[in-house]
Amino acid sequence: MTDFTMQTDADGVAVITWNVVEKSMNVLNLEALELLNALVDQALADEAVKGIVITSGKDSFAGGMDLNVIAKMKEMAGDNPAQGLFDGIMQMHAVLRKIERAGMDPKTNKGGKPIATALPGTALGIGLEIPLSTHRIFAADNPKAKIGLPEILVGIFPGAGGTTRLARKLGAMGASPFLLEGKLSNPKKAKSAGIIDEVVEDPLAAAKEWVLNAKDADILKPWDAKGYKMPGGTPYHPAGFMTFVGASAMVNGKTKGVYPAAKAMLSAVYEGAMVPFDTALKIEARWFVNVLMNPSSGAMIRSLFINKEALEKGAVRPTDVADQSVKKVGVLGAGMMGAGIALVSAQAGIEVVLIDQNQEAADRGKAYSETYMDKGIKRGKATAEKKEALLSQITATTDLEALKGCDLIVEAVFEDPKVKAEMTQKVEAIIGEDCIFATNTSTLPISDLAKASARPDQYIGIHFFSPVEKMLLVEIIKGKETGDRAVAKALDFVRQIRKTPIVVNDARFFYANRCIIPYINEGIRMVKEGVAPALIENAAKMVGMPLGPLQLVDETSIDLGAKIARATKAAMGDAYPDEAVDEVIFWMEGEGRLGRKANAGFYDYDEKGKRQGLSEAVAAQYPQGDDQPDLIDVQHRLLFAQSLEAVRALEEGVLMDIREGDVGAILGWGFAPWSGGPLSWLDMIGAPYAAERCDQLQEAFGDRFACPALLRDMGDKNQSFYGRFGAQEKAA
């Protein structure tokens, strides 16, 4: 174990260097924490050591705790996991508290050794909690460095003293954006906020100099000094009282009560503010255990960190295919989707040829990138030079001959099989034999589209979500004849543009749309049944969906829904299940209520497209019933509608890896992130109960809730998805 090493220089400064050799960024595990503890003990006991500087052997300081460790802490904690977790967290507190007290006499607060931190770059999570326990933090003037506590974003909160220390250092109000929102700052902004102390050219040299000149008063933390008062006031101080009332309202407003970490963290700050510091650490530890014992935190960490990272690193990539990084991409169609694909490709340094039928349309597609960069310049996120460099990567033209030399084509033309087939044949006559051809479609079967190709093994689907530059997920679809090199090419391209890929087999609506359409349809069904639209929308948000189904269909447009309905009905014939939905959709289409773009849908809008509230016209056409359903029934209809499609996709082999099912659901359409995804949610409620609930919903609302055979079998055997299919995880 060499994650931490220590050297003492001639001046008596012990420099502890953090350098996890096998990782690009330092992360902390439990063995490394023990080593740090031992080195601190050694330095404090050595009379030749005048002080300590903790730094990093990398360009960054640390990326945080190894979340693989956090994910396993509960199972490692033994027969009494809550007690085991609490004891382990208190050991961590003890190490950081030892650094903070640094050998001071407990009565006089004198005689301690100065300990500083030198941050060469990014410091996140425990990578900031350790510095916060030292007496002074020096950071390099590195504008690309990120400093903060992002734990809340993966379903936990800073549980190694970061919550207590930052709240006492900045006050509850000052700390709230960094704790409750996971806000990250560059070093200068972190210094302005009071998180770190100095921004310098050489943080190690500055830290050493400070250590050699620090006095007893310099190393005593404010909360250990007599007469300490919390900035902004404690909960029973008039100003503090209003802060905590506002914070509670903000947390509940944003989380709707379904994210346990935010509420637990606020409780830790509130309760901790009223007691001495060491007691506050115990309170923080108890609330942290409360979160770790909640299945939500484990599911979020697994899906949003461990599995997401595994997919981004190529967990499902064909292993025997050489690197397929894209050098030059041709984008066919310069509409909103094609323009977005061109932008993210150019951002990744890929040469782009953007094709459209006329030069004006092609130029308009390139102008999308120009507008995007102009907005970035206004916000200080980009420069004129970066804008020029990015635009120079994009050639906007009508000339298909410009596609020569491309190693990937992404076709994003009109969603019409004939148009796509014509473009495929024209382009394949020009591009090289090794060039992979990808179609960006959200609904059309890839295997059918590939029939127009002379080389179907090199034909693949790449489904981007709109807007391309903002959406994190890309769905890669294998046709029946798609070969491994095409899959590898698509995966390598998606990783180049810094998106998260999932790979699925070809089927109607693929995976994402297959699951999201039933969610929308269930909401529309309930409108026809007389369920209050406000109940439908709020039930969805209260169970963690970012948008209610009615708002979502307004955003995606009613006429698109009508078009999909007609095409699906034509394809499915008598098996088509959504007549009740169509009645509402076709009525709204006929009324011109096409959603936000028409300033009229399930919601009304002002002339600028701002939502004004649920529509009275829709309420008049489909009046609310006198008896309204229970909240849980509405929520279960909305969640099961999506989750059962995820199970069927797995059952039918459309989904090949459960990790992709969960990660894709959260990133693709926002499936209740607190749950870890639809398969994680079914694991959370248990397969036996899920199967039983399916039977109840089927009896009450129809066969769309029929329990899939796979889920029934798992219920009978009391299995979980991650138990039954977890070998995929372990193998990656």
N, C-alpha and C positions, 0 to 999 in steps of 0.2 A: 504494500500500500504506500504510494508516494504522492497522493493527491495534494498533500501539504508538505512542504519542506521548510527548514529554518536555517538561516545563517546570521551570525552576529558580526557586525563590522567593527572596525577599530575604535569607533566612537561609542560603542556599547549599545547600538540599536539592533535589536533582533528583528530581522525581516522574515515574516512568514509568507511564503509564496504558494498560492493556490494554482495548481496546474494538473488538470485531469488529462493525462496524455492521450487516451484513446478517443477523446471527444473534442469537437471544434470549439465548444463553449463549456466552461466549468459548470457542473451540477453537483449538488451535495447529496451524499448518501450517508447512512448511519455509521459506517466504518470510518469514513472521512471525518465525520463530526468528532468521533472518539480521538482520532489522531490530532485534530485541531486542539481539542481539550488538553491532550498530553503536552503538546508544544507550548501552549499558553502556561500550563503549570511549570514546565521547565524554565521558561523565560522569567516568570514571576519569582521563581526560587533562586535564580542565578544572580548573585550580587553584582556581577560584571555587566548585567543588562540594565540599562537606564530606561529603556522604553521599547515599545513594540510597534512595528508597522505591518499591517496585513495588506497584501497586494496580490496581483495575478501574474502568471507567466504568459498570459495571452493578451490579445488586443482588447478583449473585453474582461470584465471582472467575473461575472457569473450570471447564468441564465435562470438560477433558482434551484429548488429542491428537485431531485430526480422523481418525477411524478409516477414512475413505475413503482418506486418505493412507497409513495403515499397510497397508491392504488392497492398495494398489498399489505399495508400496515394493519388493517383490520384483521385479516386472516393470520397475520404473524403475532397478533396480540394474545393468542391463547384462548382458554375456555371462558375467560371473563374479558371480552375484547374492550369494553369501555374502560375498565380499570387499566388494562395493559396499554391502551392508547394514551390514557392520561399520564401514566407513569413515564412512558417514552417521551411525551411532549414536555413534561416537567424536567426531564433530564436535559433536553435541548435548552429549555429556559435557564437551567443551572449553568450551562456552558456560557451562554451569552451574558448572563448576569455576572459570572466570574470575570469576563472581559470588561464589563461595565464598571465593576467595583475595583478591579485591577489591584487587589491586595490592600485596599484602604482599611484603616482601622474603623470598625463599625461605629465607634462612639465619636471619634474626632473627625472622621472623614478625611484623614491625612495619611500620607505614607504610601499612596498607591503609585503605580508606574503608568506613565502616559501611554495610551494605545491609540493609534490613528489608522485610518484606512486610506490607501492610495488606489483610486479607481482609474484604470487606463481607458475604460470604455463602459459598455452596457452593464448595468447592475439591476437585476430583477429578482423579486421574491426574496428568498433567503439570502440572495446576493445583495440585497439592500438591508435586510434585517440584521445581518452580521455587522455591516458598517454602522447602522443606527445604534448598536450597542457599544461602539467604540467612542472615543472622546472627541474626535474631529475627523471629518470626511473631506478628503481632497480628491477632486476629479480632474481629469485631463480636459482641455478645451477641445472636445471632440463633438461637433454638432450632430454627428450620426449616432452617437451613443444614446441609449434609452435608459432612463432611471425611473423605477417605480415598483409598485406592488400589484401585479395583474391577476392575483389569485382568484378574485371574484369572477373572472371571466371563464374559469374552468370549474366553477361550482364549489370552491372553498374560500377561505379568507386568510390573510397573513396570520399564521398561528404560532410563529416563533418570536413573539414579542413585537412584531411590526405594528399590529393594530394598537396595542397599548402605548408603545413609544411614540408613534407618529401622532396619535391623538393628544398626548401630553406635550409633545413638542410644538405642534401647530394649533392645538385646540380642535374641538370636534368639527367646527365649521371649516377651518382651514384644511383639515385632513380628509374631509368627506369626498372630494373628487378623486383623490388618490386611493382611498380605501373602497368606496362604494361604487366607483366607476372604473377602477383599475387604470386611471389616467397615467400615461407615460410622458416624461419630459426629457428634453436634452439637458446637459449639465447646467447651462446658464439659467434656464427656466427653473430647474430643480433648486438652484441656489436662491433665486428670487423668491421661491415658495418657502424657503427655509428648511428644505429636506437635507441638503448637503451644505457644507460650510465654505469651501473654497473651490474655484475653478482656476487652474494654473497650467502652465506649459508642461512642467515636469512634476506630477503629483507625488512620485516616490521621494524625490529630493526635498520637496516642500514638506512632506509628512515627516521625514527624518529630522529636518531642521526644527519643526514645531515640537516634536517629541523631546529633543534635547533641551528645549527652552521652556517647556510647559511647567507651570506651577500647580500646587495642590488645588487652587480654586479653578484652574482651567479644566481639570479632569472630573470635577464633581458635577454630575448631571443635575439639572434644575429640580427634578422630582425627588432627588435624594437630599436636597438642601432644606433647611428649616424655612417655613413660611411659603413654600411653593404654592402657587395658585395657577390653576389650569387656564390657559389663554381662552378667552371667550366665556369663561364661567362653567361651573359644574351644573348638573341637572337642576339643582335647587337654587341656583343663582338666577336672578331675573332674566339676564341675557342668555345664559346657558339653557334655561327652561325653554325659551322660544326656539333655540337652535335644535334641541332634541325633538320638540313637537314637529318642527318643519322637516327634520331628517326622517322621522317616522312616517310622515305623510308621503315624502318623496319615495322612500323605499317601498311602501305598500302600493303607491301609484304605479311605480315602474315594474315591480315584480308580480303584482296581483296575488302575492302570497304563495307563489309556487316555487320560488328559489330560496331554499332554506338558509343559504350562506349569508345573504345580505341582512336578513333579520337577525341571525345569530351574531353577526359582527356588530351590528348596531347595539344589540343587547350587551355585548362584551364591553363596548366603549361606554355605554350608559352606566352599567353597574360598576365598571372599573374606575370610573371617574370619581366615585364616592368613597373609595377605600385607598389605603396605602398601596404603593407601587407593587410590592411583592404579592399582595393579595390580589391585585388587579391581574397579575400574570396568571394566577391560579384560575381566576374567573375566565380569562381569555382561553386557557387550556380546556376548561370544561365546555365552553361553547364550541371550541374547535372539535372536541370529541363528539359533541352533539351533531355537528355537521358530518363528520367522518362516519358516524353510525347511521346516518340517513342514506338510504340507497341512491338518492339523487346525486350526491357528490361523486360516488364511485362510478356511476353511469356516465356523468358528464366528463370526468377525467378520462375514462376509457375511450369515449367516442370523440371528444373534442381535442384530445391531446394525443393519447397513445395510438389509437387506431387511425386518426387523421394523419399523424406524422408517418405512420407505417405506410399508408397508401401513397403519400407524397414522395416517399423514398423508394417506391416501386415494389411494394409487397405483392402485387398481383401481376407484375411484368413478366413476360416469358423470359426465362433465365438464359436460354441458349442463343439469344439474338444480340448481336453487337450493338454498340451505342448508335442510336438513331436520331441524334440531335438535329434540329432543323436549321438549315442555313438560309434557305430562301423559300418563302411561302407565297402561293398565289391565292388570293381571296376573290371569289367570283360573286359579284353582287355587292354594291356599295351602299345598300340601305343601312338602317340603324344597326342591324346585327353584323353585317359585313364590315361596317365602319368601326365597330367596337372590336372585332377580331383583328383588324388591321392595327388598331391602336395598341392593344396589349402585346401583339407580336413585335411591333416596332419598339415598344418599351423593353422587351427582352433582348433587343439587339439583333433581331431577325430582319433580313431584307424582305420587303413586302411589295408585291405587285397587286394593286387593287383594280379590279376590272368591273366595268359596267357597260351597258348598251350605248350610252352617249357620254361624251366627255364632261358635260355639265354635272351629271349624276356622279361620275367618278370623282370629280373635283370636290363635290359636296361631301362625299364620303371621306376624303382626305381632310377636308375642313373640320370635320368632327374632331380629329386629333388636334388640330390647331386651336380650336375653341377650348378643348380640354386642357391643353398646356397653358393657354392664356389665363384660365381660371386658377391653375396651379401657381402661375407667376404672381397673380394678385394676392394669393394666400401665403406667399413666401415659400411654397413647396417646390418650385421649379425656377429655372432661369431662362433668359432669352437664348443662351447658348444651348441648353438642353433641349429647348423647343426646336431650334434649328436642326440639331443633330437628329432628333426623333423624326421630324418631317422629311429629312433627307433620306430616311430609311424606306419611305413610302413612295412608290411610283403609281400615280393614278392615270389609267389609260383605258382605251377601248380595244386596244390591239392584243389579241390573244397570243400573238407571237412573242410578246414580252414574257410569257410564262415559261419559255425555254430556260432550262437551268434550275427550275423549281424542284425541290425534293418533296414538297407536300403541297397539295391543292386542298383548300377548304371552300367548298361550294355553299353559298348562302343566298341562292336565288329564290324566286317565288315558290311557295309550297304547292307545286303542281308536278306530278310525276312526269308528264310529257316535257315540260320545260327543263326539268332536271336531267332527263334522259338525253335531250338534245345537247345540253351543255357538256354532259359527260363525254359524249362521243366526239364533239368538236375539240374539246381540250385534250382528250387522250390521243388525238391525232398529232398533237404538237409536243406534249411533254415527253420526257425520257422514259424509258421502259421501267426504271426503278422507282419512279415517282409514285408516292401513295396518294390516292384520291379519297378525300373525306367529304361527306355530305353533312351539312348542319341542318337537321330536321328534328322537329319535336314530336311528330306523329307518324310519318310515312315509314312503312317497314323497309329496313335496309336491304334485306334479301331481294325484295322486289325491285328496288332502285338499282341494285347491283346487276340486274339482268341487262341493263344498257351498257355495262362495262365490258371491255374486251379482256379484262384481267380482274375478275371478281375477288381473287385472293388478295388484291391490293386495294380493295374498296372497303371503306369502313364508315361508320357514323360517328360524328362528333357533335353532341348536342350542347350548345352553349345556352346559358340562361341570360335573360336581359335585365338590366344593362350589363354587357359583358365585362366592362372594367370594374364593376362593383361586386358581381356575383362570384362566389368562391368556387362553386362546383362546376365541373364539366363531366358530362355523361358520355362515355365511349361505348358504342354499340357494335357488337360483332355480328355480321351477317352469317348466313349458313356456310359460305365459302371463304370468309375473311381469314387470312393467314396470320401467323404469329408476328411477322415483320411489320405488318400494318398495325397490329395492336401495340407493338413496342414503339413504333413511330408516333402513334397518337399519344401514348403515355408520356414519351420523352418530350413531345411538344407541349403537352399540358403542364408538365413540370417546369419546362423552360419559361412559360408565361406565368408561373407561380400560382397556379390553380390546383385544386384538389380533384384528382380523377377517380371515377368509379368505372368499372368495366362490366357491362351486362350483355346478355344474349338478346337477339332480336325477338321482339314480340310487340303487339299493338301497344302504343304509348310508352314502350320501353319500361323504365322503372318509375322515374319521378312523376311524369304526367299520369301514369297508371294509378298512382296513389293520391295525387292531389285532386284529380277530377272527381272521384267519389266524395271527397271532403266538400268541394264546392257544391256538388249535386245534392248532398245530404242537407246542406243549408237551404238550398232552393226548395227541396221537397218540404222542409218544415214550414217555409213561407206559405206554400200551397195548403198545407194542413191547418194553417191558422195559428202557428206558433209565432209569438211576438218577435219581429226581427231584432229588436234590442236584446231580447233574451238570447237569441242565437249568437249574435255578435259578441256579447259580453261573456257568454258561456265559453266561447272559443278562447277569448283573451285570458279569462280566469284559469284556463287549463294550460296556458303557456303558448298558444298560437300567436304569432306576431300580428296577423290580420284575421278578422272574422271572414267566413266564407263569402258573405255578400259583398264586403269591401274588396275582397280579392278578385271576385268576378268583375266588379266595376273597373278595377285596375287593369285587368287583362282584356277587357272589352266583351260585351254581350254578343256582338256579331261573330266574334271568334268562337265563342261557346256554341252558337247556333250552327256555325259551319262545321265544327267538330261533331256536333250531335247528328247532323244530316249524313256526314261521311261515315260515322260509326254505325248508324242505323242501316245505311245501304250495305255495309260490310257484314253486319251481324244478322240482318233479317229478323225472323221471328224471335230470336234469342235476345233481341235488344231490350234492356231492362229499364230504360229511363224516360218512358212516355210522360210520366208526371212532371219530370223536370222540364221536358221540352215545352209543355204547355205554357209554363211561366216564361221560359227563355224566348219562345217565339212571340208571345204577347208583347214582351218588352222590346224585342226587335221591331215588331210592327208599330209600336208606339214611338220609335226613335230613341228609346231609353237605352243607349248603347254603352253606358258607363261614363267614366270621367272624361273621356275624349269628346263626348257629346254633351257634357255638363248635366247629364241625367242618367240615372241607373237605379239601383236599389237605394242609392243616396241622391240627394239634390246637391247641386254645386253652384257657386257663383260664377260670374263671367271669367274669373281667373282660374277656375278649376278647383277652388277650395271647397272641401266638403262642408255642407251646411246642416246635415242631419239626415236621418232616414226618411225616405220619400213618403209623403201622404198619398201620392197617386198609387203607389204599390199597395199601401195599406188599404186603400179604397177598393182596389181590385181583388185583394186577398185579405179580407178582414180577419182580425185576431179572434180566436175562439175564447169563450168565457172561461174555460178551464185550461190553464197553462201547465205544461209538463214540469216535473222536478228538474232542477239544475243538473243533477248528476246524470239523468237520462239524456238530456241534450248533449252534455259533454261526452258521454260514452258513445252516442251515435256518431259524433264528429270524429272521435279518436279511433273507434273500431272501424269506421269506414276506411280510414287510411291504413291502419295496422293490419287488417285482414288481407288487404291487397299486397302488403309487403310480405306476408306469410305465403300467399299464393305465388308471388313472384319467386320466392325461394323454393317453394314446392315444385314449381314448373321448370326450374333451372334458369330462369331469367336472371335472378340474382345468383351469383356464384360464391359469394363471401358475405357472411352476416355483417362484417364490419362495414362493407360498402352500403348495406341496407340502412344502417343507422347513421353513418356519417353523411351519406347522400341525402337522407331525409332532413337532417338538421340544416345542412348547407344549401340544399336545393330549394326547399320550400318552407323551412323554418319549423319543422315538426317539433313541438314542445321541447326545447333544448334541455330543460331541467331533467327530462326523462332519459336522456341519452339516445333517443331515437325510438321508432316503433317496436323493434324487436326487444330492445332493453326495457321498454315500458311493459310489454307483455311478460317479460321475466320478472319485473318488479311486482306486478299484480298476481303473478303465478299462473302457469298454464292450466291447472285444474279450474281456477276461478274464471279465467278467460274463456275456456270452453263452455262453462256453465252460463256465463253472461252472453255468449254468442247465441245459445239456445233461447234465452229469454228475449233477446233483441230480434231474433228470427221470428219467433212466435208473434211478437208485438208489431214488427215493422216490415218483415218480408225476408225473402231468401237471400238477399244481398249480404245478410249477416250470418249466413250458414257457416258453421265452424269448419275450417279446412281440415282435411284428414290428418295433415301433419300436426296441427295444433291439438286435435283430438287425441292423437297417439301420445303426444308429449304430456297432455293432461292426465291421461290414464297412467302414464309412467312417472308422473310428477317430475318431469324434466324441464330444463331451461334451455333457451337457444344458445347461450354462451357455454352451457354445460355440454349440450349435445354436439354443437358445431365449433366448440372452442379450439379444437385441434388446428383449425385454420390459423388462428391467432398465434398459437405456440410455434407453428411451423415457420412462420414468417420471421 
